[in-house]
Amino acid sequence: MRMLEVLALDAVQPGMKVAEAVVDDGGRVLVPVGAEVTEAMLAGLGRRDIASIKVEHEVEEDPVAREAHHAVIVSRLDRIFRKAGDAAETRTLYQAVLDHRMENPQ
């Protein structure tokens, strides 16, 4: 599963992708969105006193935690959709929201 997270520079690993442009105090882009983190990049950011960056990285998924997360989302959606009826459009929307929430944990 892909996750967006703000990490302290010393916790960032080479190979992670930058999820938000890293800018200096003057607003100049030091690292663009989507760039793959390298050792040299980390060293350069450290020299510029950048403390943390937002990265996208792969995390191993725990099946038990995923199922618990799924149950919480289903419970919330059931409450939201409780008066929406059972038409095909409603079921399609429900499933689309469920799929989106499972792919993009908050």
C-alpha positions in Angstrom: 0.0 0.0 0.0 1.3 3.5 -0.8 1.3 6.0 2.0 1.9 9.8 2.1 3.8 10.8 5.2 5.9 13.7 6.5 9.1 12.2 7.7 12.1 13.7 9.5 15.0 13.8 7.1 16.9 11.1 8.9 13.9 8.7 8.5 13.7 9.2 4.7 15.1 6.3 2.7 16.6 6.4 -0.8 14.0 5.2 -3.3 11.1 7.0 -1.7 9.2 9.5 -3.9 8.8 13.1 -2.9 5.1 13.8 -2.5 5.3 17.6 -2.0 7.9 19.9 -3.5 10.7 20.8 -1.2 11.3 24.6 -1.2 13.9 26.8 0.5 13.1 29.9 2.5 13.0 32.0 -0.7 10.4 29.7 -2.2 12.8 28.1 -4.7 12.1 24.5 -5.5 14.9 22.3 -4.3 13.3 19.0 -5.1 10.2 18.7 -7.3 7.2 16.5 -6.7 7.7 12.9 -7.9 11.5 12.9 -7.6 13.0 9.8 -6.3 15.1 10.4 -3.1 18.8 9.7 -3.4 21.6 9.7 -0.8 23.0 12.8 -2.5 19.7 14.6 -2.3 19.4 13.8 1.5 22.9 15.1 2.1 22.1 18.3 0.2 18.8 18.9 2.0 20.6 18.3 5.3 23.2 21.0 4.4 20.3 23.4 3.8 18.8 22.6 7.2 15.6 21.0 5.8 14.2 19.1 8.8 11.5 17.0 7.1 9.9 16.3 3.8 6.6 14.7 2.6 7.2 11.4 0.8 5.2 8.6 -0.7 6.4 5.2 0.1 5.3 1.6 0.1 4.4 0.0 3.4 3.7 -3.6 4.1 0.1 -4.2 4.7 -1.1 -6.1 7.7 -4.2 -8.1 6.7 -5.7 -7.9 10.2 -5.3 -4.1 10.2 -6.7 -3.8 6.7 -9.8 -5.8 7.6 -10.3 -3.6 10.7 -9.9 -0.5 8.6 -12.4 -1.9 6.0 -14.9 -2.6 8.8 -14.7 1.0 10.1 -15.2 2.4 6.6 -18.1 0.1 5.9 -19.7 1.2 9.2 -19.3 4.9 8.3 -20.6 4.4 4.8 -23.6 2.4 6.1 -24.5 5.3 8.3 -24.0 7.9 5.5 -26.0 5.8 3.0 -28.7 4.6 5.5 -31.5 6.6 3.8 -30.2 6.5 0.2 -32.2 3.4 -0.8 -31.0 0.4 -2.7 -31.0 1.5 -6.3 -28.2 0.4 -8.7 -26.8 3.9 -8.8 -26.7 4.1 -5.0 -24.9 0.7 -4.8 -22.4 1.9 -7.5 -21.7 5.1 -5.6 -21.3 3.2 -2.3 -18.8 0.8 -3.9 -16.9 3.7 -5.6 -16.5 5.5 -2.3 -15.5 2.3 -0.5 -12.9 1.5 -3.1 -11.5 5.1 -2.9 -11.3 5.1 0.9 -9.6 1.7 0.9 -7.0 2.9 -1.6 -6.5 6.3 0.0 -6.3 5.8 3.8 -6.7 9.0 5.8 
